[in-house]
Amino acid sequence: MDRWQVPTQADRKNLLFFDRRLYEHGFGMNGYVTLEFADESLTVQHYDLRGSTPLLEEQWKISGGQIQRMNVKQNCLEPDFYGPAKWG
C-alpha cells in the first residue's frame, strides 16, 4: 500500500484511524495519546501536534478479566483524516 493511499477495507481490519494530513514541509501531523485510568475503565484520547481537541476518544472497560473497547468517538472530520466516522 502506498504511504498516502487510503487503506482498503481489508487493510483497515485492525486500523483505528489513518491520517493523511500534512503539517509543514511535507511532514505528517504527528501527535500524542493521553490515558486516563478510573477504577475498571480507561479513556484514551488521541491528539495531533496542535493538541487542542482530541482527534479520537476511546472508552475501554475491564469486565470478567477481559478488556473491551466500549466506544470510539471521532472528533476530527477534516479532509484526509479517516476513522470510524468516515469508515462506518
N, C-alpha and C positions, 0 to 999 in steps of 0.2 A: 504494500500500500504506500503510495506517495505521501510524504510528510503533510501536505496541505489538502489531500483528498479527504472528503468526508467519509468516515467509515461506513461500510455496508452493514446491513442488518446482521450478517454473520460475524463481521469483525467486532461489532459492539456488544457481543453477547455478555461480556463481563465489564464493559466500559461504562462508567457512570456519566462522564461528560467528555467533550472534545472541544478544544479552544483554538480556533484559527486566527484569532485577533492578534494584531501586531502592535507593539509599542513603538519605540523609536529605533531607527536604524535597522529595521527588519527583525528585531528581537521579539520573542513572544512576551505575553503579559506576565508570566510567572506569578508567584504568589506564595501563600502560606495557608495553613489549616490551624484552627483552634479546636481544642477538645474540652468539653465541659462534662464532668462526671457528677452525677447526683443519684445516690443510692444505687438502684439497678438500671439506671438509664444513662445514656451517653448522647450528647449533642455534638455533631461535627459541623463546623462552618468553614467553607472553602472561600478564600479571598484572592483577588488578583492584587497586583502591586499598588493599585490605588487604595485598596483597603477600606473603603467607606461602607460598603454594603456587601454581605456575603453573596457570592455567586450562587452557591447551593447550600442548603441546610439539610442535614440528615439526622434522623432520630433513631436511636438503637435502644434495645431493651434486652436484658438477660431474663430468661424465663425457663425454669426447669433445667438450668445448667447450659442452656443454648442461647447464643446471641442472635437476635433477629433485627433486621432493619425494619422499622415500623413506618417511616415516612421519608420522602425526599421532596424538598421544595426547591424549585429553580427560580431564583430571583433575577438572574441576568438573562435578558431576552434580546441582547444585542445581536446584530448580524454576525455570523461566523462563530458564535458560541452555541454549541449543540449540547443538549442534555434532555432530561425527561420531558420537559415542556414541548420540545420540538420532535422528539423521537416517539412520544406516546407511551 
